[in-house]
Amino acid sequence: GQKINAGGIIVRQHGTTFAAGRGVGLGSDYTIYATITGRVKFDHASRTKKRVNVVASPDA
C-alpha cells in the first residue's frame, strides 16, 4: 500500500463506510487517520464494509 505518516488523513467519509482497523483512529466526523507511520492496507471487515489498517514497515 501507499506510505503514510502518523496523523495523515486516509479517508474522509460520511458515516462509517470504511471501518477503522489497526494503526488508525476514527475522528468525530468519521475521518480515518493514521496513528502510526507505515503502509495503508485494506481488507474486508464484513461483506459490505472495508477495514483500513496501517502496518508499520521499515521503509515507510
PEQUIZI-V995720 format. One record per residue. N is the residue number from 1. RES is the residue in one letter. PSI is psi in degrees with one decimal (none if undefined). Layout:
# PEQUIZI-V995720
n=N res=RES psi=PSI
n=N res=RES psi=PSI
This chain:
# PEQUIZI-V995720
n=1 res=G psi=-177.8
n=2 res=Q psi=145.8
n=3 res=K psi=144.8
n=4 res=I psi=144.7
n=5 res=N psi=157.3
n=6 res=A psi=133.3
n=7 res=G psi=-9.1
n=8 res=G psi=140.9
n=9 res=I psi=129.5
n=10 res=I psi=-50.1
n=11 res=V psi=131.6
n=12 res=R psi=130.9
n=13 res=Q psi=161.4
n=14 res=H psi=109.2
n=15 res=G psi=-178.3
n=16 res=T psi=67.8
n=17 res=T psi=-42.5
n=18 res=F psi=136.3
n=19 res=A psi=150.9
n=20 res=A psi=129.1
n=21 res=G psi=-144.4
n=22 res=R psi=140.1
n=23 res=G psi=12.9
n=24 res=V psi=159.5
n=25 res=G psi=160.6
n=26 res=L psi=117.3
n=27 res=G psi=171.6
n=28 res=S psi=-22.3
n=29 res=D psi=22.5
n=30 res=Y psi=14.9
n=31 res=T psi=133.8
n=32 res=I psi=127.4
n=33 res=Y psi=156.3
n=34 res=A psi=135.8
n=35 res=T psi=-13.7
n=36 res=I psi=160.5
n=37 res=T psi=133.7
n=38 res=G psi=-148.7
n=39 res=R psi=141.6
n=40 res=V psi=132.1
n=41 res=K psi=139.8
n=42 res=F psi=142.4
n=43 res=D psi=178.3
n=44 res=H psi=122.4
n=45 res=A psi=-34.0
n=46 res=S psi=-170.2
n=47 res=R psi=-29.4
n=48 res=T psi=-13.0
n=49 res=K psi=142.1
n=50 res=K psi=150.7
n=51 res=R psi=139.3
n=52 res=V psi=130.2
n=53 res=N psi=153.7
n=54 res=V psi=121.4
n=55 res=V psi=125.8
n=56 res=A psi=133.5
n=57 res=S psi=146.9
n=58 res=P psi=-25.3
n=59 res=D psi=1.3
n=60 res=A psi=none
